[in-house]
Amino acid sequence: MRSFLVICAFWFGCTLAGMASADFNGTWVVDLTASDSPEPILKRLGASWFQRRLATSLKVEATYRQTKDRLTILTRAPAFSRTEEFWLDGRPVTKKESLTGPYTERTFWSADGARLISISAFRTKDGKDARLRVARQLADKGGTLLLGETLDVAGEPPQPVVRRIWHRKGAAD
C-alpha cells in the first residue's frame, strides 16, 4: 500500500510539473532574418502597403510582464509603441483594433503549460468570419520566443503559419 501511495504521489507531482506555465518575463527583440514575413496576414486584413513594409522591416522590441493571471506586452519600435493585456484564464475579452474593428480574444495555456495561445475572433472588412490564432512558446532554454500566427477566414483556404522569432535581450548581446 505504501508503494502505491508513493507511486501516486510521484505521478501527481509529475502531472503538476507538466502543468507549470512558461515564464515569458523579459525583453525580446525580433529576429527579422529568422522570421517569416507577416505580410500575407496583414494584406488579408487590409493593411496598407506602407504598414506591411514597416511590419517586415522594423526592429521591434517587446517587454513581457507576466503574472499568474495576466500578461502585459509593451511593444516598441521607432515611432511606434503599443501595450496589450491578456488574461490567461481563457475568459473572452472584447477589444478593438484599427485593422479588425471589434473582436473577441481568449488567451489560455496549452494542456502541457508550454504554449500560451490567444485566439481572436472578428469579421473581416469584407464581412467574413475570421480567427487569428497566436501561439507563443519558449525554446533554447528560454532564450528564444517562438511566435506562430495563423489566420483562418471562413470560406477561404487556410493560411500557412507565420513564425516570428524573438531573442531575449541581453542573452546573446
PLY file of the C-alpha trace (Angstrom):
ply
format ascii 1.0
element vertex 173
property float x
property float y
property float z
element edge 172
property int vertex1
property int vertex2
end_header
0.00 0.00 0.00
2.86 2.37 0.81
4.41 1.72 -2.62
1.08 2.54 -4.25
0.90 5.87 -2.38
4.50 6.72 -3.31
3.79 5.98 -6.97
0.59 8.06 -6.86
2.41 10.95 -5.20
5.17 10.78 -7.83
2.66 10.69 -10.68
0.70 13.60 -9.18
3.93 15.63 -8.80
4.87 14.94 -12.42
1.39 15.98 -13.55
1.62 19.27 -11.66
5.09 19.92 -13.06
3.73 19.37 -16.57
1.03 21.97 -15.96
3.55 24.63 -14.97
3.35 27.63 -17.28
6.22 29.03 -19.31
7.75 32.26 -17.98
7.84 34.88 -20.75
9.02 37.72 -18.49
11.75 39.82 -20.07
12.58 41.93 -23.07
12.60 40.34 -26.51
13.93 41.56 -29.87
12.51 40.26 -33.15
14.99 38.47 -35.43
13.90 39.69 -38.86
16.22 37.35 -40.75
14.96 34.22 -38.97
11.29 35.24 -39.00
8.63 34.82 -41.65
7.12 37.95 -43.09
3.74 38.84 -41.56
2.77 40.40 -44.90
0.25 37.71 -46.02
-1.80 38.11 -42.83
-1.56 41.89 -42.86
-2.54 42.04 -46.54
-5.61 39.85 -45.93
-6.57 42.11 -43.01
-6.42 45.15 -45.31
-3.21 46.78 -44.08
-1.76 49.35 -46.46
1.40 48.68 -48.44
3.25 51.09 -46.15
2.02 49.33 -42.98
3.05 45.94 -44.39
6.54 47.20 -45.32
7.06 48.67 -41.85
5.97 45.41 -40.19
8.50 43.43 -42.21
11.44 45.79 -41.70
11.21 47.42 -38.25
13.44 46.12 -35.48
10.80 45.62 -32.82
11.38 45.15 -29.10
8.74 43.74 -26.75
8.78 43.69 -22.96
6.68 40.93 -21.40
5.41 41.27 -17.83
3.72 38.10 -16.70
1.84 37.27 -13.53
-0.21 34.20 -12.70
-3.35 35.79 -14.18
-2.18 38.29 -16.76
0.38 39.01 -19.46
1.19 42.59 -20.44
3.24 43.20 -23.58
4.75 46.60 -24.34
5.92 46.60 -27.97
8.20 49.39 -29.20
9.88 50.38 -32.44
10.96 53.71 -33.88
7.86 55.97 -33.83
5.68 53.10 -32.56
4.51 51.91 -29.16
1.69 49.57 -28.18
0.57 47.95 -24.93
-1.53 44.78 -24.91
-3.02 42.93 -21.95
-4.03 39.29 -21.95
-5.98 37.45 -19.23
-4.54 33.93 -19.05
-7.66 32.08 -17.87
-9.46 31.78 -21.22
-12.12 34.37 -20.49
-13.39 36.20 -23.58
-12.37 39.86 -23.71
-13.78 42.34 -26.23
-11.26 44.69 -27.81
-10.99 46.97 -30.84
-8.21 47.29 -33.42
-7.97 49.51 -36.50
-7.41 46.56 -38.88
-10.08 44.25 -37.48
-12.55 46.54 -35.77
-14.13 44.96 -32.68
-13.02 41.44 -31.81
-13.21 38.91 -29.02
-9.99 37.41 -27.69
-9.39 34.43 -25.44
-5.94 33.54 -24.07
-5.15 30.25 -22.36
-2.34 27.79 -21.71
-1.92 24.61 -23.73
-2.56 21.40 -21.79
1.16 20.95 -21.10
1.63 24.59 -19.98
4.35 25.17 -22.58
2.42 27.31 -25.07
0.33 30.42 -24.49
-2.44 30.55 -27.08
-4.53 33.59 -27.99
-7.49 33.29 -30.34
-9.12 36.43 -31.70
-12.49 36.19 -33.46
-13.67 39.03 -35.70
-15.21 39.89 -39.05
-13.00 40.93 -41.93
-13.62 44.18 -43.75
-15.43 42.16 -46.45
-17.77 40.65 -43.83
-16.31 37.15 -43.37
-15.86 35.45 -40.01
-12.17 35.15 -39.14
-9.96 33.79 -36.38
-6.37 34.77 -35.69
-4.53 32.20 -33.59
-1.26 33.23 -31.94
0.81 30.63 -30.09
3.82 31.62 -28.00
6.41 29.20 -26.65
9.98 29.27 -25.42
12.94 27.45 -26.94
16.71 27.36 -26.37
16.36 27.14 -22.57
14.23 30.29 -22.51
16.49 32.38 -24.77
14.17 32.27 -27.80
10.49 33.09 -28.06
8.69 31.37 -30.94
5.51 33.10 -32.01
3.29 31.36 -34.57
0.34 33.16 -36.15
-2.42 31.55 -38.22
-5.31 33.39 -39.86
-8.42 31.39 -40.75
-11.10 33.15 -42.79
-14.44 31.43 -43.42
-14.70 30.06 -46.97
-11.00 30.54 -47.75
-8.15 28.03 -47.78
-6.15 28.03 -44.54
-3.21 30.40 -44.47
0.22 28.99 -43.58
1.61 29.61 -40.10
3.68 32.78 -39.91
6.57 32.24 -37.49
8.20 35.18 -35.74
11.44 34.51 -33.86
12.37 36.68 -30.87
15.58 36.56 -28.81
15.81 37.52 -25.19
17.59 40.86 -24.92
20.85 40.52 -23.04
21.01 36.74 -23.56
23.13 36.93 -26.71
24.10 40.62 -26.91
0 1
1 2
2 3
3 4
4 5
5 6
6 7
7 8
8 9
9 10
10 11
11 12
12 13
13 14
14 15
15 16
16 17
17 18
18 19
19 20
20 21
21 22
22 23
23 24
24 25
25 26
26 27
27 28
28 29
29 30
30 31
31 32
32 33
33 34
34 35
35 36
36 37
37 38
38 39
39 40
40 41
41 42
42 43
43 44
44 45
45 46
46 47
47 48
48 49
49 50
50 51
51 52
52 53
53 54
54 55
55 56
56 57
57 58
58 59
59 60
60 61
61 62
62 63
63 64
64 65
65 66
66 67
67 68
68 69
69 70
70 71
71 72
72 73
73 74
74 75
75 76
76 77
77 78
78 79
79 80
80 81
81 82
82 83
83 84
84 85
85 86
86 87
87 88
88 89
89 90
90 91
91 92
92 93
93 94
94 95
95 96
96 97
97 98
98 99
99 100
100 101
101 102
102 103
103 104
104 105
105 106
106 107
107 108
108 109
109 110
110 111
111 112
112 113
113 114
114 115
115 116
116 117
117 118
118 119
119 120
120 121
121 122
122 123
123 124
124 125
125 126
126 127
127 128
128 129
129 130
130 131
131 132
132 133
133 134
134 135
135 136
136 137
137 138
138 139
139 140
140 141
141 142
142 143
143 144
144 145
145 146
146 147
147 148
148 149
149 150
150 151
151 152
152 153
153 154
154 155
155 156
156 157
157 158
158 159
159 160
160 161
161 162
162 163
163 164
164 165
165 166
166 167
167 168
168 169
169 170
170 171
171 172
